Amino acid sequence: MAYETNGTNVRSAGASAAWFIAGALLVALIGLGLYAYNGGFANDNKVSIELEVPNVDVPKVELPKVELPELKTEPMRTPTVE
């Protein structure tokens, strides 16, 4: 007697996940290789930002003098409970 099959192959979910991870690693390695090839890891290209403030000839602004009242201070006392 011969066994008949309906022609369907059953794959486990683990095999599909393994191929997906292998493909993702391959894409990451290709991207990393292109980044390194274009000088991504070279330290030669450094950015330097300089700020130059223009010298403006403005005279000093004198603030008005204000008389402040004197504050009376007393030594700190520990509160007492009666």
C-alpha positions as CSV (number, residue, x, y, z in Angstrom):
1,M,0.0,0.0,0.0
2,A,1.3,3.5,-0.8
3,Y,0.8,6.5,1.3
4,E,-0.7,9.6,-0.3
5,T,0.3,13.1,0.6
6,N,-1.6,16.3,-0.2
7,G,1.6,18.1,-1.1
8,T,1.8,20.6,1.8
9,N,5.1,21.1,3.6
10,V,4.9,22.2,7.2
11,R,7.6,24.5,8.6
12,S,8.3,25.3,12.1
13,A,8.0,28.9,13.3
14,G,11.6,28.7,14.6
15,A,13.0,28.3,11.1
16,S,11.2,31.3,9.8
17,A,12.4,33.4,12.7
18,A,16.0,32.2,12.2
19,W,16.0,33.2,8.6
20,F,14.5,36.6,9.5
21,I,17.3,37.2,12.1
22,A,19.9,36.1,9.6
23,G,18.6,38.5,7.0
24,A,18.5,41.4,9.5
25,L,22.1,40.7,10.6
26,L,23.2,40.6,6.9
27,V,21.5,44.0,6.2
28,A,23.2,45.4,9.4
29,L,26.6,44.2,8.4
30,I,26.2,45.6,4.9
31,G,25.2,49.0,6.3
32,L,28.1,48.9,8.8
33,G,30.5,48.1,6.0
34,L,29.2,51.0,3.9
35,Y,29.4,53.4,6.9
36,A,33.1,52.3,7.5
37,Y,33.9,52.6,3.8
38,N,32.7,56.2,3.6
39,G,34.8,57.2,6.6
40,G,32.3,56.9,9.3
41,F,34.8,55.8,11.9
42,A,37.6,58.1,10.9
43,N,38.6,60.8,13.5
44,D,40.0,63.1,10.8
45,N,36.8,65.0,10.3
46,K,36.3,67.1,13.4
47,V,33.8,69.9,13.7
48,S,34.9,73.2,15.2
49,I,32.5,75.9,16.0
50,E,33.9,79.4,16.8
51,L,31.9,82.4,17.9
52,E,33.2,85.8,17.3
53,V,31.4,88.6,19.1
54,P,31.7,92.0,17.3
55,N,33.3,94.8,19.2
56,V,30.6,97.4,19.6
57,D,31.6,100.8,20.9
58,V,28.8,101.5,23.4
59,P,29.6,103.5,26.5
60,K,28.9,101.9,29.9
61,V,25.4,102.4,31.1
62,E,25.4,103.9,34.6
63,L,22.5,102.6,36.8
64,P,20.7,105.0,39.1
65,K,21.7,104.8,42.7
66,V,18.9,103.7,44.9
67,E,19.0,103.9,48.7
68,L,17.8,100.7,50.3
69,P,16.4,100.7,53.8
70,E,18.5,99.0,56.5
71,L,17.3,95.6,57.7
72,K,17.2,95.1,61.4
73,T,18.5,91.6,62.2
74,E,18.3,89.8,65.5
75,P,20.1,86.7,66.6
76,M,18.1,83.5,66.1
77,R,16.4,82.2,69.1
78,T,15.2,78.7,70.0
79,P,11.4,78.7,70.5
80,T,10.4,77.8,74.1
81,V,7.4,75.9,75.1
82,E,5.7,76.9,78.3
